[in-house]
Amino acid sequence: MRRRSLLEKESWRKLQQDRDLIYEQRLDEFNKEQTKEYLQHIGITKSGDIQKIYKATKGLPYYLQWIKREKEANREIDFSRGNQEITNLLLQGLSTKQKEIVQIAACCRWFDRSLIEYLMQKQGIDFETGACANFNCFDWLIKCDFVEFVQGRYRLDDVARNVFRLSFCQDDKTQFRAIHELLAIYFEQQANQEVTQDSPEPEKYENADWRQYTAEFLYHALFAIRDEGQRQFISHLFASRYLKQLEVVIIPFTAVVAEAAVENYRLLPDSTERFLKSIKLGFIFSWVMLANDPAKYDINYENGTGPSKEEIEAALRPCFTQVDLLKDGLGKYAGLLYKSLRSNPIQRKDLLMRAIEQAELIATDTYPEFSSRLFLNVADLLYESGEYEKSLAIHEKALGIKDDLPKAWSNRGVLLMNLERYEEALASYDKALAIKDDLPEAWLAQGIALKRLERYEEALASYDKALAIKDDLPEAWFNRGIVLSDLERYEEELASYDKALAIKDDLPEAWFNQGVTLKWLKRYEEALTSYNKALKITPNKPNYLSAKGLTLSLLGRYDEALANINEAVKLQPDDPLWWTNQGILLARAGRYQEALISCDKALELKPNDESGHYGKACCYALQGNIDLAIEDLQKAINLNASRCRQEALSNPDFDGIRNDERFKALMQG
């Protein structure tokens, strides 16, 4: 339990926020200024001496009082060799066996009777008489001046602990590591007594005593077992992040970092010290960053600047490199999940498949929601990777564990929509809404499925349900507008787009659809304004440029119209529609031969596409060639009747032949 204040550093304050997870002991110690005043009061005034004394004593009254006594006895105190004088003070009067007992106790962040008895037994020291004839080892320890009683536990003060640990490590590094290994075993056993090792993971992390004992286990494992200690720490880092139980790893990490600030600190195994230093930045930000795809998050600092995303991700990398070496369990599962977010598509798929294997091992009947979520997490990432069939299969497994999760049913519906299984998707949305009927996203998704099935009135009702729950959903207003267009309720459609754009004005498709409808209503100038808004948000989109060009041509602005459609052709030269529209614009400008060449180019690119024939019909109609116009319009309708009839009904190019009986017959089908 380090008293040294880590919270003075900005990064740790941000990490901690309102949590009191580090053992910050506020005892009767002096800060630098108070130490200076005390020393000046007893006659020590040189700035250099004061700094050396504070560094050696940490402002602890026991040591300051000793300095006062030495001063009063006119004995010279030499701090030129660091805290050697303090070392001499602490060792004064201790036998070899007592020094050994204190060194062992110094390895502990705190101790009680049972822990000291355990350590003495393991070291072959008689607990009752090992320290002295009159007191057992524990009772003798707690009478030492350098032992404190803090928050119901005993510990060596910071100065004494530093001194005895350093001397222990220097005297016998192998034995020093062995004691820490014994301590790791002890605390792991204590944790297992609280919650058995084979218990479900949530049961462990929800138990406060288990968390505390496990934190102590990790602390000692870092000193004891080089590679295994690191892997245990990484495993609990991933698991505690997943279950949002931060103290399990914050306590050992912050304790070690604080201790490492001590001069000449060389207590950790070298590789462990390098590892902890390398991940420090990643650890501080891990609670925010670990579960996020780096491609999808940005870091914004309220006050000034901080480490970049690249620096943070680099500091997390040493943890991910050891994922394969972790033992089976929640830590490995979460590690695979988090690593997959930072991998290419092929690696991601492999990591997610392995995460499923871990989920199978961890899932438990006693925690169905936790178990179901294990699979849903993987299913969601598979969906994002375009693996719809695999994602659907994992969703089914998750819902087989717990079938009353509305969001899972809704997401299953989205998957089925992507697989064009619309009726099944509707059944999934119905399930979600039967469990929780105030999910606007489920009503919205249901509306989209109904629209795909051309059940427009029902789709409209679903969008209205979504908006009755949450009326600031731009997607719902936008999709409502699309359905109103299908129902030929154009003014209401425009009002829906206006609502969507009032909430979020950077929706290019809403501006574009609004333009299409305004053109249909022959409100060409307004349509142009909408197209320009769409192009401002998404420049160089061929269908936007084409629609704008067609509208400009209806206003007689042929040069501008052709410039837009030519740009669309340049962007997508293999799309027959843009060649067709170029032909129509040329015909409207009176350039009939060029117009027919463009339409023939469209047919050359895709003979079974209706657009080339439709464009030629427009060209012939504008020339007054009714027979050829009817012939090509018939060919176009044979290929795509609904679209061609809908277009021809409002297209002014056919105004000259609209009263022809053959044209009327084509429009009626």
Buried (B, 14 or more C-beta within 10 A) or exposed (E): BBBBBBEEEEBBEBBBEEEEBBBBBEEEBBEEEEBBEBBEEBEBEEEEBBBBBBBBBBBBBBBBBBBBEBBEEEEEBEBEEEBEBBBEBBBEEBEEBBBBBBBBBBBBBBBEBEBBBBBBEBBEBEBEBBBBEEBBBBBBBBEBEBBBEBEEBBBBBBBBBBBBBBBBBEEBEEBBBBBBBBBBBBBBEBBBEBBEEEBBBBBBBBBEEBBBBBBBBBBBBBBBBBEBBBBBBBBBBBBBBBBEBBBBBBBBBBBBBBBBEBEEBEBBBEEBBEBBBBBEBBBBBBBBBBBEEBEEEEBEEEEEEBBEBEEBBBBBEBBBEBBEBBEEBBBBBBBBBBBBBBBEEEEBBEBBBBBBEBBEEBBBEEBBEBBBBBBBBBBBBBBEBEBBEBBBBBBEBBBEBBEBBBBBBBBBBBBBBBBEBBEBBBBBBBBBBEBBEEBBBBBBBBBBBBBBEEBBEBBBBBBEBBBEBBEEBBBBBBBBBBBBBBBEBBEBBBBBBEBBBEBBEEBBBBBBBBBBBBBBBEBBEBBBBBBEBBBEBEEEBBBBBBBBBBBBBBEEBBEEBBBBBBBBBEBBEEBBBBBBBBBBBBBBBEBBEBBBBBBBBBBEBBEEBBBBBBBBBBBBBBBEBBEBBBBBBBBBBEBBEEBBBBBBEEBEBBEBBBEBEBBEEBBEE
